[in-house]
């Protein structure tokens, strides 16, 4: 117990120390929200990765999907790395940085407002962010209760309040730069922790080969496999169709999440794009791949501890049960790992929520003349507000909030992914196309919550994203175009010439 408490104290002290050290970077709105658009590749890549993977992934998703799909759940981690990290950086990274800088856009709603010349779109987007990030923020605490109870035997409420308070302190002090530096430190902890945990768990099962052998003799309870053995150790698992839906939502979804795309706004230079792409992808391979690979062995830890009073499986209890036999030091590492994952994502979400509400809703609408000093104060107050609300919801979540947590990703990505992507690349995207995507993304996921026309809320979210990719171009082709001169001026940012060394690009004309 002494060792675990000392580890926690050191961890918290470092987080607060970083907040104090980065106060000078948070003296302006640009610095507080974007880090002055001067964040290097390592910090940007780790900020992206740690915002991506929270305790929801490590405790909830890894246990749930590992139980359902066996070792094939590792495909989710691979999809996260390739589609959610590598391709997101390649397709969105550079263009996002260029156009948002050109438009002086600091948030995703701000981008929609300025790219399409519509204050209505800005307000609607900020409302969607506000409504669906709050329950997602509350969900971050879910994975902590059982781990802290197992490790420290202290009330869940104390854990939640402590984590929320410390996260709020360093975000309020240092803004984005404090978040980015702490994300880097937390990312290093996550990498070391997941490697140590996977190795320890497999060793407890007699090694990798023995664990796979034991998994292969289990019969599948998924109807499509007709109960045959080996499904949980197979290449595509017992239910590849639903597995694909999970991969699409958890991977492609990052392309439309404001807290993820925001990382591209802050990129410093071309080197940061290229280096950040590689680092972010490798980070996702280790963290997400490791989490889902670990979860793939979930059925080897079947015990009464993972079932509720009604006989149903409590998915959040699976990973803690897998870890319960580890040494005190390893359990301490796991607790720090989960805290790191949760705090990094929480800091990103509350910064996104507060900046969006301040810059896109309050400024210019509620308060016509909001000075920079008042904007900073408002954002800091809202950070406290968002964290407080998330704590209240986490301590006593009402049923509808618990349902909303499951559809937050689907609603946000379903609404934003398509218009953001087309807005960066296609001059023909219209305001009506963006509105249609907002309505369809939120409409499909929320309607499914009540009508259940798709059994899985994850598959409903994936459908909302795919629908947006079809709806935006179709509606844009059928509705009035934006003023050509306005659109051409926006896209001139991509045509500006820059001089680079030959090792980067060969000249168009060269003497023989």
PyMOL commands that set and color helices and strands:
alter all, ss='L'
color gray80, all
select helices_A, chain A and resi 2-21+23-26+29-37+41-52+55-103+108-115+119-139+144-152+156-204+208-216+223-225+231-233+240-256+258-265+270-295+298-301+304-306+316-323+328-362+372-395+399-425+431-451+457-478+484-494
alter helices_A, ss='H'
color red, helices_A
deselect
rebuild
show_as cartoon
